[in-house]
Amino acid sequence: MLIKITLTIIFLAVMLGVGIYTRKQASSVDGFVLGGRSVGPWLTAFAYGTSYFSAVVFVGYAGQFGWKYGLSSTWIGVGNAVIGSLLAWLVLGRRTKLMTQHIESRTMPDFFGTRFQDQGLRVAASIIAFVFLIPYTAGVYKGISTLFEMGFGIPYEYCVVIMAALTAIYVILGGYKATAMNDFVQGIIMLFGIVAVIAAVISAQGGLSEAVARLAAIPADPAPDGSAVAATGVFASCLGPDPWGLLGVVILTSLGTWGLPQMVGKFYSITDESAIRRGTIISTVFAFIVAGGCYFLGGFGRLYDPVVVNGKIAFDSIVPAMLVTLPDVLIALVVLLVLSASMSTLASLVLTSSSTMTLDLIYRDKKSLPGEVEEGSIDDTVSERIERRKVVVMRVLIIFFIAISLLIALNPPTFIAQLMGISWGALAGAFLAPFMLGLYWRGTTAASVWACFIWGVGITVVNMLAGNPINPINCGAIAMLGGFPIVLIASLVTPKLKRETVDQMFQCYQ
């Protein structure tokens, strides 16, 4: 216990120290939200990766999908690395950086409002982002608290409150730069931690060959109609017992990041195009190790006795059950690993939510395109005063957002994976297609963006209110993929933006 407490105190002291160190760089809106658009490739790549993989992945997803699909769940980690990291950087990185800087966009809702010349889109997108980032945040709280309860014996309620307070402090102090610098430290802990934990768990099972052989001997679950299934070996096979279900998870967890405001925002702040190229490689390698490692570890979950609550397996307890028998030093490392992953994600979420509410709802400035003359411009003194006021409001909203998500986390409605399915499905279903096509296709219209907002949020909410007849994971995948034909078809039959306006926006790529 002394080792666990000492390491945790050192870790938290570093986090707060970084917040204090970077506080002077967070005095302006650009500094607080985007780090002055001058964050290097290593910090950006680690910020992207640590925001991507939190306790939701390590505890919730790795446990549930590892139990369901066995070793084939490793494909989810591979998909996260190739689609969620490599392709995301290649397809979105450069164009997002150039266009958002060109049109002076600071948030994803701001991009929609300016790119499509419709401030109603900006308001709608900010509301969607704020509402559906809350269940995501609650899922992160729940994941880290499960591990803390196991490692320290601290009640769940105390864990979430302490974690929320510490995250709020360093984000409020240093803004995005503090978050990025802490993400780098947290990312290094995650890399070493996941490798050490996998080695320890496999060793405890008698080595890799023995662990795989024991997993292969476990029969598949009974069919939904109750009939017995005698097949064995599926949990150690390449595609597992349910390849189509596995594909849905890969799509949701990999393609979904392309439409999440807190993930895309990382491309806003990176320094230049050469940094994007280096960041692409760093981010992909990070994802292969962390995500691939998490799901590979979860694939051995059936070798351990699950916790059953009210006749159902508590999926969120599977990974903690695998780790509870490890030596104290490794348990301390696991706690730091998950704490690192979770605090980085939480910091990104609360910063995204507060900046969106402040800049896109409360202080919704009238935007002009590059080269246009702003009417009624204000003097520098007044402008600086407004900038400082915006930063204050963002800091207050960080506390407000954390308080709301805390209330949900203290009374979690379902498993972590389902919370994530709802959040990612609505956000990426609404944002992914119009954001990506808006970067590439001049013919994308404002009406098509409205149609996709209604589609993504509508199908997620209707499915949830109907009792989830479609699994939230699969529903999220349907919402994301379905957005592309909706935007394409709607853009062909609805009024286009003025050609000269669109051409002016796309000049940044020339």
C-alpha positions as CSV (number, residue, x, y, z in Angstrom):
1,M,0.0,0.0,0.0
2,L,2.9,2.4,0.7
3,I,4.3,1.8,-2.8
4,K,0.8,2.4,-4.3
5,I,0.2,5.6,-2.4
6,T,3.8,7.0,-3.0
7,L,3.7,6.4,-6.7
8,T,0.2,7.9,-7.0
9,I,1.1,11.0,-5.0
10,I,4.2,11.6,-7.2
11,F,2.1,11.2,-10.3
12,L,-0.6,13.6,-9.1
13,A,2.1,16.1,-8.0
14,V,3.6,16.1,-11.5
15,M,0.1,16.6,-13.1
16,L,-0.6,19.7,-10.8
17,G,3.0,21.0,-11.3
18,V,2.5,21.0,-15.1
19,G,-0.8,22.9,-14.7
20,I,1.0,25.6,-12.6
21,Y,3.9,25.7,-15.1
22,T,1.7,26.3,-18.1
23,R,-0.8,28.7,-16.5
24,K,0.7,31.8,-18.2
25,Q,0.2,30.3,-21.6
26,A,-3.5,29.9,-20.9
27,S,-4.4,33.5,-20.5
28,S,-5.9,33.9,-24.0
29,V,-8.6,31.9,-25.7
30,D,-6.2,30.5,-28.4
31,G,-3.7,29.6,-25.6
32,F,-6.3,28.0,-23.4
33,V,-8.2,26.0,-26.1
34,L,-5.5,25.3,-28.7
35,G,-2.1,25.9,-27.0
36,G,-1.5,28.8,-29.4
37,R,-1.7,26.4,-32.4
38,S,2.0,25.6,-31.7
39,V,1.9,22.1,-30.1
40,G,4.6,19.8,-31.5
41,P,4.2,16.3,-33.0
42,W,5.1,14.3,-30.0
43,L,2.8,16.1,-27.6
44,T,0.0,16.1,-30.2
45,A,0.4,12.4,-31.0
46,F,0.4,11.4,-27.3
47,A,-2.5,13.8,-26.6
48,Y,-4.5,12.1,-29.4
49,G,-3.6,8.6,-28.2
50,T,-4.2,9.2,-24.5
51,S,-7.5,10.9,-25.2
52,Y,-8.5,7.9,-27.4
53,F,-7.7,5.1,-24.9
54,S,-8.9,5.6,-21.3
55,A,-10.3,3.3,-18.6
56,V,-13.2,2.8,-20.9
57,V,-11.0,0.8,-23.2
58,F,-8.8,-0.9,-20.5
59,V,-11.6,-1.8,-18.1
60,G,-14.9,-1.7,-20.0
61,Y,-14.2,-2.5,-23.6
62,A,-11.3,-4.9,-23.1
63,G,-13.3,-6.8,-20.4
64,Q,-16.6,-7.0,-22.3
65,F,-15.3,-7.7,-25.8
66,G,-12.5,-9.9,-24.6
67,W,-15.1,-12.1,-22.9
68,K,-17.4,-12.0,-25.9
69,Y,-14.9,-12.5,-28.7
70,G,-11.8,-14.0,-27.0
71,L,-8.4,-13.4,-28.6
72,S,-10.1,-12.2,-31.8
73,S,-10.9,-9.0,-29.9
74,T,-7.3,-8.0,-30.6
75,W,-8.6,-7.0,-34.1
76,I,-10.3,-4.1,-32.4
77,G,-7.0,-2.8,-31.2
78,V,-5.5,-3.3,-34.7
79,G,-8.5,-1.4,-36.2
80,N,-8.0,1.4,-33.7
81,A,-4.4,1.7,-34.8
82,V,-4.9,1.5,-38.5
83,I,-8.3,3.2,-39.0
84,G,-8.6,5.3,-35.8
85,S,-5.1,6.6,-35.8
86,L,-3.1,6.1,-39.1
87,L,-6.0,6.8,-41.5
88,A,-7.5,9.5,-39.3
89,W,-4.2,11.4,-39.4
90,L,-3.7,10.8,-43.1
91,V,-7.2,11.8,-44.1
92,L,-8.1,14.5,-41.6
93,G,-4.8,15.8,-40.2
94,R,-3.5,18.2,-42.9
95,R,-6.9,19.4,-44.2
96,T,-8.3,20.0,-40.7
97,K,-5.2,22.0,-39.7
98,L,-5.1,24.2,-42.8
99,M,-8.8,24.9,-43.1
100,T,-9.6,25.6,-39.5
101,Q,-6.6,27.9,-39.3
102,H,-7.7,29.6,-42.5
103,I,-11.3,30.2,-41.4
104,E,-10.1,30.9,-37.8
105,S,-12.2,28.1,-36.4
106,R,-11.4,27.0,-32.8
107,T,-14.0,24.3,-32.2
108,M,-15.8,21.7,-34.4
109,P,-19.2,23.5,-34.0
110,D,-17.4,26.7,-35.0
111,F,-16.2,24.9,-38.1
112,F,-19.7,23.9,-39.1
113,G,-21.0,27.4,-38.6
114,T,-18.3,29.1,-40.6
115,R,-17.7,26.4,-43.3
116,F,-21.4,26.2,-44.2
117,Q,-22.3,29.8,-43.4
118,D,-25.0,28.8,-40.9
119,Q,-24.7,29.9,-37.3
120,G,-27.7,27.7,-36.4
121,L,-25.4,24.7,-37.2
122,R,-22.9,26.1,-34.8
123,V,-25.4,26.2,-32.0
124,A,-26.9,22.8,-32.7
125,A,-23.5,21.2,-32.9
126,S,-22.4,22.7,-29.6
127,I,-25.5,21.4,-27.8
128,I,-25.1,17.9,-29.3
129,A,-21.4,17.9,-28.2
130,F,-22.1,19.1,-24.7
131,V,-25.0,16.6,-24.1
132,F,-23.4,13.5,-25.5
133,L,-19.9,14.0,-24.1
134,I,-21.5,13.7,-20.6
135,P,-22.2,9.9,-20.8
136,Y,-18.7,9.4,-22.2
137,T,-17.2,11.2,-19.2
138,A,-19.3,9.2,-16.8
139,G,-18.0,6.0,-18.4
140,V,-14.4,7.2,-17.9
141,Y,-15.1,7.9,-14.2
142,K,-16.7,4.5,-13.7
143,G,-13.7,2.7,-15.3
144,I,-11.0,4.4,-13.2
145,S,-13.0,4.1,-10.0
146,T,-13.4,0.3,-10.5
147,L,-9.6,0.0,-10.5
148,F,-9.0,2.3,-7.6
149,E,-11.5,0.4,-5.5
150,M,-9.6,-2.8,-6.3
151,G,-6.1,-1.4,-5.8
152,F,-6.6,0.9,-2.7
153,G,-9.9,-0.3,-1.2
154,I,-11.3,3.2,-1.5
155,P,-15.1,3.4,-2.0
156,Y,-16.2,4.2,-5.6
157,E,-17.8,7.5,-4.6
158,Y,-14.6,8.9,-3.1
159,C,-12.6,7.8,-6.1
160,V,-14.7,9.7,-8.7
161,V,-14.9,12.9,-6.6
162,I,-11.1,13.0,-6.0
163,M,-10.3,12.2,-9.6
164,A,-12.7,14.9,-10.9
165,A,-11.3,17.5,-8.6
166,L,-7.7,16.9,-9.6
167,T,-8.4,16.8,-13.3
168,A,-10.4,20.1,-13.0
169,I,-7.5,21.8,-11.2
170,Y,-4.8,21.2,-13.8
171,V,-7.1,21.9,-16.8
172,I,-8.4,25.1,-15.2
173,L,-4.8,26.2,-14.5
174,G,-3.1,25.4,-17.8
175,G,-5.7,24.7,-20.4
176,Y,-4.8,22.7,-23.5
177,K,-1.0,23.1,-23.1
178,A,-1.1,21.6,-19.6
179,T,-3.3,18.8,-20.9
180,A,-0.9,18.0,-23.8
181,M,2.2,18.0,-21.6
182,N,0.5,15.8,-19.0
183,D,-0.7,13.5,-21.8
184,F,2.9,12.9,-22.8
185,V,3.8,11.8,-19.3
186,Q,0.7,9.8,-19.0
187,G,1.3,8.2,-22.4
188,I,4.8,7.0,-21.4
189,I,3.3,5.4,-18.3
190,M,0.6,3.7,-20.4
191,L,3.2,2.2,-22.9
192,F,5.3,0.7,-20.1
193,G,2.4,-0.3,-18.0
194,I,0.5,-2.3,-20.7
195,V,3.6,-4.3,-21.7
196,A,4.4,-5.1,-18.0
197,V,0.8,-6.1,-17.2
198,I,0.5,-8.4,-20.2
199,A,3.8,-10.1,-19.4
200,A,2.7,-10.7,-15.8
201,V,-0.8,-12.0,-16.7
202,I,0.5,-14.4,-19.4
203,S,3.3,-15.6,-17.0
204,A,0.7,-16.3,-14.3
205,Q,-1.2,-18.5,-16.7
206,G,1.9,-20.7,-17.5
207,G,3.1,-18.8,-20.6
208,L,1.5,-17.8,-23.9
209,S,1.1,-21.3,-25.3
210,E,-0.5,-22.7,-22.2
211,A,-2.9,-19.7,-21.9
212,V,-4.0,-20.0,-25.5
213,A,-4.5,-23.8,-25.1
214,R,-6.7,-23.3,-22.0
215,L,-8.7,-20.6,-23.8
216,A,-9.2,-22.9,-26.8
217,A,-10.7,-25.6,-24.6
218,I,-13.5,-23.4,-23.4
219,P,-16.8,-24.1,-25.3
220,A,-18.8,-21.4,-27.0
221,D,-21.8,-19.9,-25.2
222,P,-25.2,-21.4,-25.8
223,A,-27.2,-20.0,-28.7
224,P,-29.8,-17.3,-28.0
225,D,-32.6,-20.0,-28.3
226,G,-31.1,-21.9,-25.4
227,S,-29.7,-24.8,-27.4
228,A,-26.3,-26.1,-26.3
229,V,-23.3,-25.3,-28.4
230,A,-20.5,-27.8,-28.1
231,A,-17.9,-26.0,-30.3
232,T,-14.6,-25.3,-28.8
233,G,-11.6,-23.3,-29.9
234,V,-13.7,-20.3,-31.0
235,F,-12.2,-18.0,-28.3
236,A,-8.7,-18.7,-29.5
237,S,-9.5,-18.5,-33.2
238,C,-8.7,-15.7,-35.6
239,L,-12.2,-14.3,-36.1
240,G,-13.9,-15.5,-32.9
241,P,-17.5,-16.7,-32.3
242,D,-19.2,-13.6,-33.9
243,P,-17.2,-12.0,-36.8
244,W,-20.0,-9.6,-37.8
245,G,-20.5,-8.4,-34.2
246,L,-16.7,-7.9,-34.0
247,L,-16.8,-5.8,-37.2
248,G,-19.4,-3.5,-35.7
249,V,-17.2,-2.9,-32.7
250,V,-14.2,-2.2,-34.9
251,I,-16.2,0.3,-36.9
252,L,-17.5,2.1,-33.9
253,T,-14.3,2.3,-31.9
254,S,-12.1,3.1,-34.9
255,L,-14.0,5.2,-37.3
256,G,-15.9,6.9,-34.5
257,T,-12.8,9.0,-33.5
258,W,-13.0,10.8,-36.8
259,G,-16.1,12.5,-35.7
260,L,-15.4,13.2,-32.0
261,P,-14.8,16.9,-31.2
262,Q,-12.1,16.2,-28.6
263,M,-10.1,14.0,-31.0
264,V,-10.4,16.2,-34.2
265,G,-9.4,19.2,-32.1
266,K,-5.9,17.8,-31.7
267,F,-5.3,18.6,-35.4
268,Y,-6.3,22.3,-34.9
269,S,-3.4,22.9,-32.5
270,I,-0.5,21.1,-34.2
271,T,2.3,23.4,-35.4
272,D,2.7,22.6,-39.2
273,E,2.4,20.0,-41.9
274,S,5.8,18.4,-41.2
275,A,4.7,17.9,-37.6
276,I,1.5,16.1,-38.9
277,R,3.7,13.6,-40.8
278,R,5.8,12.8,-37.7
279,G,2.7,12.7,-35.5
280,T,1.0,10.2,-37.8
281,I,3.8,7.6,-37.2
282,I,4.0,8.3,-33.4
283,S,0.3,8.1,-32.9
284,T,-0.1,4.8,-34.9
285,V,2.7,3.1,-33.0
286,F,1.2,4.2,-29.7
287,A,-2.2,2.8,-30.7
288,F,-0.8,-0.5,-31.8
289,I,0.9,-1.0,-28.4
290,V,-1.8,0.4,-26.1
291,A,-5.0,-0.6,-27.9
292,G,-3.7,-3.9,-29.2
293,G,-2.3,-4.7,-25.8
294,C,-5.5,-3.9,-24.0
295,Y,-7.7,-6.1,-26.2
296,F,-5.2,-8.9,-26.3
297,L,-5.1,-8.9,-22.5
298,G,-8.9,-8.8,-22.3
299,G,-9.1,-11.9,-24.6
300,F,-7.9,-14.1,-21.7
301,G,-10.7,-12.9,-19.5
302,R,-12.5,-16.3,-19.6
303,L,-9.6,-17.9,-17.8
304,Y,-10.8,-16.1,-14.7
305,D,-14.0,-16.4,-12.7
306,P,-16.3,-13.6,-13.5
307,V,-18.3,-11.5,-11.0
308,V,-22.0,-12.2,-11.4
309,V,-24.5,-9.6,-10.3
310,N,-28.3,-10.4,-10.4
311,G,-27.6,-13.3,-12.6
312,K,-25.6,-11.3,-15.1
313,I,-21.8,-11.1,-15.7
314,A,-20.4,-7.8,-14.5
315,F,-18.2,-7.1,-17.5
316,D,-16.5,-4.1,-15.9
317,S,-15.1,-6.4,-13.2
318,I,-13.4,-8.8,-15.6
319,V,-10.1,-7.0,-16.1
320,P,-9.8,-6.1,-12.3
321,A,-10.3,-9.8,-11.6
322,M,-7.4,-10.6,-13.9
323,L,-5.2,-8.1,-12.1
324,V,-6.0,-8.5,-8.5
325,T,-3.6,-11.4,-8.0
326,L,-0.6,-9.5,-9.4
327,P,2.3,-8.3,-7.2
328,D,1.7,-5.0,-5.4
329,V,4.2,-3.1,-7.5
330,L,2.4,-4.2,-10.7
331,I,-1.0,-3.3,-9.2
332,A,0.4,0.1,-8.4
333,L,1.6,0.4,-12.1
334,V,-1.9,-0.7,-13.3
335,V,-3.6,1.9,-11.2
336,L,-1.2,4.6,-12.6
337,L,-1.7,3.2,-16.1
338,V,-5.5,3.5,-15.9
339,L,-5.3,6.8,-14.0
340,S,-3.1,8.2,-16.7
341,A,-5.4,7.1,-19.5
342,S,-8.5,8.3,-17.7
343,M,-7.3,11.7,-16.6
344,S,-6.0,12.5,-20.0
345,T,-9.3,11.6,-21.6
346,L,-11.3,13.5,-18.9
347,A,-9.1,16.6,-19.4
348,S,-9.8,16.5,-23.1
349,L,-13.5,16.1,-22.7
350,V,-14.0,18.8,-20.2
351,L,-11.9,21.3,-22.1
352,T,-13.8,20.5,-25.3
353,S,-17.2,20.9,-23.6
354,S,-16.4,24.1,-21.9
355,S,-14.8,25.7,-24.9
356,T,-17.7,24.7,-27.1
357,M,-20.3,26.1,-24.7
358,T,-18.4,29.3,-24.3
359,L,-17.3,30.1,-27.8
360,D,-20.3,28.7,-29.7
361,L,-23.2,29.5,-27.4
362,I,-22.4,32.2,-24.9
363,Y,-19.9,34.3,-26.9
364,R,-21.0,33.5,-30.4
365,D,-19.0,36.1,-32.4
366,K,-20.0,37.0,-35.9
367,K,-17.4,35.4,-38.1
368,S,-16.0,36.8,-41.3
369,L,-14.1,34.9,-43.9
370,P,-10.4,35.5,-44.5
371,G,-10.0,38.7,-46.6
372,E,-13.3,40.2,-45.6
373,V,-13.5,43.4,-43.6
374,E,-15.2,43.1,-40.2
375,E,-17.8,45.7,-39.6
376,G,-17.8,47.6,-36.3
377,S,-14.5,46.2,-35.1
378,I,-13.5,46.9,-31.5
379,D,-10.3,48.3,-30.1
380,D,-7.6,46.1,-28.7
381,T,-8.3,47.0,-25.0
382,V,-11.9,45.9,-25.2
383,S,-10.9,42.8,-27.3
384,E,-8.4,41.7,-24.6
385,R,-11.0,42.2,-21.9
386,I,-13.5,40.0,-23.8
387,E,-10.8,37.4,-24.4
388,R,-10.0,37.2,-20.6
389,R,-13.7,37.0,-19.8
390,K,-14.1,34.1,-22.2
391,V,-11.3,32.2,-20.5
392,V,-12.9,32.8,-17.1
393,V,-16.3,31.5,-18.4
394,M,-14.6,28.4,-19.8
395,R,-13.0,27.7,-16.5
396,V,-16.3,28.0,-14.7
397,L,-18.0,25.7,-17.2
398,I,-15.3,23.1,-16.7
399,I,-16.5,22.9,-13.1
400,F,-20.2,22.8,-14.2
401,F,-19.5,20.0,-16.8
402,I,-17.6,17.9,-14.3
403,A,-20.4,18.3,-11.7
404,I,-23.0,17.0,-14.2
405,S,-20.9,14.0,-15.3
406,L,-20.2,13.3,-11.6
407,L,-23.9,12.9,-10.9
408,I,-24.2,10.4,-13.7
409,A,-21.0,8.6,-12.6
410,L,-22.3,8.2,-9.0
411,N,-25.5,6.6,-10.4
412,P,-24.2,4.8,-13.6
413,P,-27.2,3.5,-15.6
414,T,-25.4,0.7,-17.4
415,F,-22.0,-0.9,-18.3
416,I,-19.2,1.3,-19.6
417,A,-19.4,-0.1,-23.1
418,Q,-23.0,0.9,-23.4
419,L,-22.4,4.4,-22.2
420,M,-19.7,4.7,-24.8
421,G,-21.9,3.3,-27.6
422,I,-24.5,5.9,-26.9
423,S,-22.0,8.8,-26.8
424,W,-19.9,7.8,-29.7
425,G,-22.9,6.8,-31.8
426,A,-24.7,10.2,-31.5
427,L,-21.5,12.4,-31.8
428,A,-19.8,10.6,-34.7
429,G,-23.2,9.8,-36.3
430,A,-24.0,13.5,-36.4
431,F,-20.5,15.0,-37.1
432,L,-18.3,12.5,-39.0
433,A,-19.8,12.6,-42.5
434,P,-20.4,16.4,-42.7
435,F,-17.0,17.2,-41.2
436,M,-15.0,14.9,-43.4
437,L,-17.0,15.8,-46.6
438,G,-16.8,19.5,-45.7
439,L,-13.0,19.3,-45.8
440,Y,-12.9,17.6,-49.2
441,W,-16.1,18.3,-51.2
442,R,-17.1,21.8,-52.2
443,G,-20.6,20.6,-52.9
444,T,-21.5,19.8,-49.3
445,T,-24.5,21.9,-48.3
446,A,-25.8,23.3,-45.0
447,A,-29.1,21.4,-45.4
448,S,-27.2,18.1,-45.7
449,V,-25.4,18.8,-42.4
450,W,-28.7,19.5,-40.7
451,A,-30.0,16.2,-42.1
452,C,-27.0,14.3,-40.7
453,F,-27.4,15.9,-37.3
454,I,-31.0,14.7,-37.1
455,W,-30.0,11.3,-38.4
456,G,-27.1,10.7,-35.9
457,V,-28.8,12.0,-32.8
458,G,-32.3,10.6,-33.9
459,I,-31.3,7.0,-34.4
460,T,-29.3,6.9,-31.2
461,V,-32.0,8.5,-29.0
462,V,-34.9,6.5,-30.5
463,N,-32.9,3.3,-30.0
464,M,-32.2,4.2,-26.4
465,L,-35.8,5.2,-25.6
466,A,-37.0,1.9,-27.2
467,G,-34.9,-0.1,-24.8
468,N,-32.0,-0.7,-27.2
469,P,-33.5,-3.2,-29.6
470,I,-30.3,-2.6,-31.6
471,N,-27.2,-3.1,-29.5
472,P,-25.8,0.5,-28.8
473,I,-22.5,-0.6,-30.3
474,N,-24.0,-1.7,-33.6
475,C,-26.4,1.2,-33.5
476,G,-23.5,3.6,-33.3
477,A,-21.8,1.9,-36.2
478,I,-25.0,2.2,-38.3
479,A,-25.3,5.9,-37.4
480,M,-21.8,6.7,-38.5
481,L,-21.8,4.8,-41.8
482,G,-25.4,6.0,-42.6
483,G,-24.4,9.6,-42.4
484,F,-22.3,9.5,-45.6
485,P,-25.2,8.6,-48.0
486,I,-27.4,11.1,-46.2
487,V,-25.0,14.0,-46.7
488,L,-24.2,13.0,-50.3
489,I,-27.9,12.7,-51.4
490,A,-29.0,15.7,-49.5
491,S,-26.2,17.8,-50.9
492,L,-27.3,16.9,-54.5
493,V,-30.9,18.2,-54.0
494,T,-30.4,21.2,-51.7
495,P,-29.2,24.7,-52.4
496,K,-25.4,25.2,-52.7
497,L,-23.3,27.8,-51.1
498,K,-22.0,30.7,-53.2
499,R,-19.1,29.4,-55.3
500,E,-16.8,32.3,-54.6
501,T,-17.4,31.8,-50.8
502,V,-16.4,28.1,-51.0
503,D,-13.5,28.8,-53.3
504,Q,-12.2,31.3,-50.8
505,M,-12.3,28.6,-48.0
506,F,-10.5,26.0,-50.2
507,Q,-7.7,28.4,-51.1
508,C,-5.8,27.1,-48.0
509,Y,-5.1,23.8,-49.8
510,Q,-3.4,25.4,-52.8
